[in-house]
């Protein structure tokens, strides 16, 4: 079945039992930087500033290895001529016209949104062939979504789903088949390699992978943007040197290069084909019009690219030597300054004054409560203690009276209006809640305004009850005297609660 797909030089691949991994197939060669410094710390710093260097990146049109795309460049030159094919590392938009085409292989940064859109609206044609790079940043602007390929394709090399076979999609208009897309007009089958699917509701499907028991997946789409065209494919590995040994992949490469600058069944074009791969730079603007924002973005991109280059390739030897000299000079200055700095004689501990926080009595307690690190809940509890102590001294209450007892006592003796009494009950309830939280080991969050409001209410209650120290205490709390019958609990509660008539009078 696959015999027609293979050339004499590539037939061995059908019998191989390995795949082409997408993420770890690029070998890395680490280059060690030699810092010229006498300090071990500086040596470690320079080792970090001079990390690994990549020996080569996949999809490079100048790479003749199995993962390069040098054969794609030869196919494009054979189809269009050497003068019309320009593999570049810097995409100069001011030199690109609407009759030109751009082929982007596995981009590692997002393309400029304004330039790509203006280029296609003016008539240019853009092809983004990418699976796991940054091409989806551009595709998302045109509502193209990535989806996974089928887990059970109908046809696959060595029955491996990662090497699924894609077939051209025949367009049907008005119930009549009008043939496949011009890019795949000479393609019967195309071998993919860890491809990703693409989905868009309106763009024309170009290649698909048929599946068993699940929907088919489109791996290439094309559509019109203004006067130009956009072509997207989710498998740049199909254009690598090794994969171009298959007739279908080679025919696809030829059709794509012709489509971008020459023909698609319409009027022939005589533009130039620009090929960029992996990481490349962009400069100027399409049509020659630039703006302040674009210049600023270009400077940011240049700075980010310089930092990335330094991370990948390391700093030059001269820069490392200058950085080592600056670091050594800074370390010498710091050492000289630190060693020559005069130090004051420390005061002995026994001669230091005792801070207020460490002191006992009222001064130490006040210092603890007023400290910025102390929670306001402690001050709230101190306010509660002062309130209960004053009421106990004035009316002879027990040491820790109940909340209801204090509320009834203040309502009877304080001559407060309804608003003031309600505010006191609310503050009293807050005091008990704060106390319960502190006892549980979870101090409540008390705001400064709530603490000041509670202090004002307490002062007003103490003044109304005559418990602010201006009146003498009444002695012990009224209770059963010797020789007198004691009242029942219900009668005592009735005495503490004011009558409705007295309450109204107040």
FISE-48736 format. One line per 3 residues: their letters; for each residue y, x, z of C-alpha. Coordinates in steps of 0.05 Angstrom, whole numbers, always signed. Each point is the difference from the previous one (the first is absolute). Last residue first. Example, Ala and Ser with C-alpha at 12.3 -4.5 7.8 and 13.67 -1.06 7.14 Angstrom:
<sites>
SA	-21/+273/+143; -69/-27/+13
</sites>
This chain:
<sites>
XXX	+1149/-744/+1621; +4/-74/+14; -54/-13/-51
XXX	-46/+47/+35; +15/-32/+67; -18/-69/-28
XXX	-63/+25/-33; -23/+31/+66; -2/+75/+6
XXX	-68/+34/+3; -10/+43/+61; -8/-59/+47
XXX	-51/-33/-45; -39/+64/-4; -4/+0/+75
XXX	-23/-72/+1; -56/+16/-50; -22/+59/+40
XXX	-5/-44/+63; +54/+6/+52; -13/+37/+64
XXX	+4/-37/+66; +51/+30/+47; -17/+35/+65
XXX	+8/+69/-30; +40/+0/-63; -28/-16/-69
XXX	+39/+37/-54; +70/+14/-21; +1/+71/-31
XXX	+19/+51/+51; +72/+17/+13; +56/-34/-35
XXX	+29/+64/-27; +74/+14/+8; +46/-15/-59
XXX	+34/+51/-45; -62/+40/-15; -13/-28/-71
XXX	-48/-52/+26; +50/-57/+5; -43/-43/-46
XXX	+54/-5/-54; +16/+75/+5; -73/+18/-5
XXX	-9/-46/-60; +61/+28/-37; -22/+72/+12
XXX	-70/-16/-25; +26/-34/-63; +44/+60/-17
XXX	-57/+49/+11; -45/-42/-44; +51/+1/-57
XXX	+8/+75/+6; -75/+10/-4; -7/-47/-59
XXX	+57/+36/-37; -33/+68/+12; -65/-24/-29
XXX	-65/-5/+39; -65/+22/-34; -55/-14/+50
XXX	-36/+58/+33; -75/-1/-15; -38/+29/+60
XXX	-24/-68/+25; +46/+5/+61; +59/+12/-47
XXX	-18/-61/-42; -8/-45/+62; +68/+23/+26
XXX	+33/-14/-67; -29/-70/-1; +22/-13/+72
XXX	+71/+22/-16; +2/-41/-64; -18/-62/+40
XXX	+58/+13/+47; +48/+11/-58; -20/-68/-29
XXX	+6/-34/+67; +69/+31/+10; +24/-23/-68
XXX	-24/-71/+15; +37/+1/+66; +64/+24/-33
XXX	-3/-55/-53; -18/-56/+49; +57/+17/+48
XXX	-11/+44/+60; +9/-22/+73; -40/+61/+22
XXX	-36/-26/+61; -46/-53/-29; -10/+26/-71
XXX	-4/+71/+27; -54/-20/+49; -39/-40/-52
XXX	-1/+59/-48; -20/+49/+54; -58/-44/+22
XXX	-23/-11/-71; -3/+75/-14; -41/+14/+62
XXX	+29/+40/+57; -15/+74/+9; +23/+22/+69
XXX	+5/-69/+31; +67/-35/+3; +51/+6/+56
XXX	+56/-35/-37; +52/+56/-8; -45/+60/+9
XXX	-54/-29/-45; +51/-20/-53; +30/+70/-1
XXX	-69/+33/-4; -23/-47/-55; +61/+14/-43
XXX	-1/+76/+12; -75/+3/-17; +12/-40/-63
XXX	+56/+47/-22; -45/+60/+13; -53/-34/-43
XXX	+50/-6/-57; +21/+73/+9; -73/+19/-7
XXX	-6/-44/-63; +57/+40/-30; -49/+56/-15
XXX	+20/+69/+26; +13/+53/-53; +75/-10/+1
XXX	+1/+13/+76; +39/-53/+39; -60/-28/+38
XXX	-25/+70/+19; +70/+23/+21; +11/-63/+41
XXX	-65/+11/+37; +18/+73/+13; +68/-18/+27
XXX	-25/-59/+42; -50/+42/+38; -41/+58/-25
XXX	+20/+57/-45; -40/+23/-61; +39/-45/-47
XXX	+65/+24/+30; -14/+71/-20; -12/+52/+55
XXX	+50/+57/-8; -29/+66/-23; -5/+57/+50
XXX	-74/-7/+14; -14/+0/-74; +33/+66/-12
XXX	+57/-2/-52; -19/+33/-65; +38/+63/-21
XXX	+36/-13/-64; -29/+30/-63; +37/+46/-47
XXX	-23/-3/-74; -14/+68/-30; -74/-12/-10
XXX	+10/-68/-31; +54/+23/-47; -39/+61/-23
XXX	-64/-40/-10; +37/-55/-38; +34/+51/-45
XXX	-66/+36/-14; -35/-66/-16; +56/-20/-48
XXX	-3/+67/-35; -76/-4/-6; +6/-71/-29
XXX	+53/+21/-49; -40/+61/-22; -63/-41/-8
XXX	+38/-52/-41; +27/+55/-45; -70/+29/-9
XXX	-30/-68/-15; +56/-15/-50; -12/+67/-34
XXX	-75/-12/-5; +9/-69/-31; -16/-61/+43
XXX	-68/-34/-5; -33/-31/-60; -16/-70/+26
XXX	+47/-8/+58; +56/+36/-36; -11/-42/-62
XXX	+3/-63/+42; +65/+22/+32; +29/+15/-69
XXX	-24/-67/-27; +32/-36/+59; +66/+36/-13
XXX	-3/-15/-74; -16/-73/+14; +59/-5/+47
XXX	+46/+32/-51; -25/-49/-54; +12/-59/+47
XXX	+72/+23/+10; +10/+7/-75; -30/-69/-11
XXX	+45/-31/+53; +62/+33/-31; -17/-28/-67
XXX	-26/+28/-66; +3/-26/-71; -33/+46/-52
XXX	-40/-56/-33; -58/+9/+48; +25/+40/+59
XXX	+2/+73/+19; -60/+32/+33; -71/-14/+18
XXX	-49/+50/+29; -76/+4/-5; -60/-6/+46
XXX	-66/-23/-30; +7/-3/-76; +55/-8/-51
XXX	-9/-10/-75; +60/-15/-46; -17/-28/-69
XXX	+54/+3/-53; +22/-57/-45; -16/-17/-72
XXX	-15/-74/+5; -39/-41/-50; +18/-75/-7
XXX	-53/-44/+32; -76/+8/+6; +6/+42/+62
XXX	+28/+63/-31; +34/+65/+15; +28/+23/+67
XXX	-41/-29/+57; -53/-34/-42; -19/+65/-36
XXX	-11/+37/+66; -40/-58/+29; -45/-8/-62
XXX	-18/+74/+0; -16/+1/+74; -42/-64/-7
XXX	-38/+31/-58; -17/+60/+43; -24/-45/+57
XXX	-44/-39/-47; -28/+62/-33; -21/+31/+67
XXX	+18/+74/+6; +68/-24/+24; -30/-10/+69
XXX	-8/+75/+13; +70/+16/-23; +32/-53/+43
XXX	+26/-65/-33; -48/-48/+35; +20/+33/+66
XXX	+68/-34/-6; -34/-67/+19; +41/-62/+18
XXX	+35/-12/-66; +70/-26/-12; +38/-10/-65
XXX	+72/-24/-1; +36/-16/-65; +71/-1/-26
XXX	+49/-51/-26; +7/-34/+68; -63/+16/+38
XXX	-61/-19/-42; -70/+4/+26; -62/+42/+8
XXX	-60/+0/+48; -56/+48/+16; -56/-2/+53
XXX	-14/-75/-2; -56/-22/+47; -55/-51/-15
XXX	-15/-50/+54; -63/+6/+43; -75/-12/-9
XXX	-8/+56/-51; +64/+33/-24; +36/+15/-65
XXX	+50/+57/+4; +63/-15/-39; +47/+34/-48
XXX	+64/-27/-34; +21/-61/+40; +67/-29/-24
XXX	+53/-7/+54; +13/-70/+29; -38/-10/+65
XXX	-4/+74/+20; -60/+36/+30; -22/+72/-4
XXX	-67/+32/+18; -10/+69/+28; -43/+53/-33
XXX	-48/+48/+33; -18/+31/-67; +1/-45/-61
XXX	-42/+6/-63; +30/-37/-59; -38/-44/-49
XXX	+14/-24/-70; +68/+32/-12; +34/+2/-68
XXX	+48/-58/+13; +8/+22/+72; +75/+17/-1
XXX	+14/-52/-53; -24/-56/+47; -64/-35/-21
XXX	-8/-48/-58; +33/-65/-19; -54/-47/+26
XXX	+18/-73/-16; +4/-57/+50; +75/-4/-5
XXX	+7/+73/+17; -60/+40/+26; +8/+73/+16
XXX	-64/+41/+1; -7/+43/+63; -26/+70/-11
XXX	-60/+23/+41; -4/+41/+64; -64/+36/+22
XXX	-6/+14/+75; -4/+70/+27; +16/-18/+73
XXX	-53/-56/-5; -55/+52/-11; -56/-24/-45
XXX	-6/+70/-32; +64/-18/-38; +17/-73/+12
XXX	-11/-66/-36; +2/-71/+30; +41/+23/+59
XXX	-25/-14/+71; +52/+20/+52; +55/-22/-47
XXX	+66/+39/-1; +49/-6/+57; +68/-34/-9
XXX	+69/+29/-14; +58/-48/-12; +50/-1/-58
XXX	+62/-41/+19; +46/+42/-45; +33/+35/+59
XXX	-69/+9/+29; -19/+43/-59; +53/+51/+16
XXX	-23/+12/+72; -72/-8/-25; +8/+65/-37
XXX	+2/+39/+64; -69/+29/-7; -69/-31/+11
XXX	-15/-30/-68; +50/+20/-52; +15/-5/-74
XXX	+71/-24/-7; +21/-11/-73; +73/-11/-17
XXX	+28/-23/-67; +73/+0/-17; +36/-58/-33
XXX	+66/-6/+38; -32/-43/+54; -53/+53/+8
XXX	+50/+56/+15; +44/-43/+43; -60/-19/+45
XXX	-24/+73/+5; +70/+25/+14; +17/-51/+54
XXX	-66/+6/+37; -3/+76/+3; -73/+19/+0
XXX	-37/+1/+66; -32/+66/+21; -70/+31/-8
XXX	-8/-25/-71; -73/-4/-25; +15/+8/-75
XXX	+66/-27/-28; +4/-8/-76; +71/-11/-25
XXX	+19/-27/-69; +61/+10/-44; +36/-49/-45
XXX	+47/-22/+56; +25/+72/+8; -15/+54/+51
XXX	+46/+61/+7; +44/-32/+55; -63/-19/+38
XXX	-19/+73/+12; -71/-3/+26; -12/+68/+31
XXX	-71/+29/-1; -7/-12/-75; -56/-10/-51
XXX	+39/-14/-64; -37/-27/-61; +41/-12/-63
XXX	+5/+71/-25; -75/+12/+6; -18/-57/-46
XXX	-14/-73/+16; -76/-9/-3; -22/+72/+5
XXX	+53/+15/+52; -23/-60/+42; -73/+22/-6
XXX	+17/+71/+20; +39/-25/+62; -59/-44/+19
XXX	-45/+62/-7; +44/+37/+50; -9/-55/+51
XXX	-31/+39/+58; -60/-20/+43; -52/+37/-42
XXX	+42/+63/-4; +51/+11/-55; +61/-12/+43
XXX	+66/-2/-39; +0/-76/-3; -7/-3/+76
XXX	-43/-61/+17; -27/+34/+63; +43/+48/+39
XXX	-8/+75/+3; -10/+57/+49; +34/-38/+55
XXX	+36/+44/+49; -14/-6/+74; +52/+5/+54
XXX	+59/+49/+7; +47/-30/+52; -57/-9/+49
XXX	-21/+72/-6; +73/+19/+8; +3/-34/+67
XXX	-66/+31/+24; +27/+69/-17; +65/-15/+36
XXX	-40/-17/+63; -40/+64/-6; +62/+43/+2
XXX	+8/+65/-39; +20/-35/-63; -12/+11/-74
XXX	-36/-64/-14; -59/+6/-48; -12/-67/-32
XXX	-71/-20/-13; -17/-35/-65; -51/-55/+2
XXX	-37/-19/-63; -13/-74/-10; -50/-29/-47
XXX	+17/-69/-30; -60/-46/+2; +14/-28/+69
XXX	+33/-67/-15; -29/-25/-64; -73/+20/+6
XXX	-31/+11/-69; -70/-27/+5; -67/+35/+4
XXX	-71/-11/-26; +9/+29/-69; -41/-31/-56
XXX	+59/-35/-34; +41/+64/+8; -49/+40/-43
XXX	+22/-39/-61; +70/+31/+2; -6/+55/-50
XXX	-40/-39/-52; +48/-58/+6; -14/-60/+43
XXX	+15/-75/-4; -50/-15/-55; -57/+23/+45
XX	+22/-47/+56; -47/-57/-17
</sites>
